[in-house]
Amino acid sequence: MIYHGFNDDADRHLAILRERIRDREASSWKQLALGFGFSGVIFSLLALIFLLSY
């Protein structure tokens, strides 16, 4: 009975850790996508300026 309760607590702790890791991965993916979006906009503006200068 004691082991069963300990096992439940360990499972709950593991679930909390997995959820935190998942949240951290999701936020890093959002930052990465935002970075690629901004770099894409800047790159396209530079290409447009380069093409219009000719």
HUZIGI-V486704 format. One record per backbone hydrogen bond with DSSP energy under -1.0 kcal/mol. CO is the residue of the C=O (numbers start at 1). NH is the residue of the N-H. If there is no record, write none. Layout:
BEGIN
co->[CO CO]
nh->[NH NH]
END
This chain:
BEGIN
co->[1 2 3 4 5 6 7 8 9 10 11 12 13 14 15 16 17 18 19 20 21 22 23 24 25 26 27 28 29 30 31 32 33 34 35 36 37 38 39 40 41 42 43 44 45 46 47 48 49]
nh->[5 6 7 8 9 10 11 12 13 14 15 16 17 18 19 20 21 22 23 24 25 26 27 28 29 30 31 32 33 34 35 36 37 38 39 40 41 42 43 44 45 46 47 48 49 50 51 52 53]
END
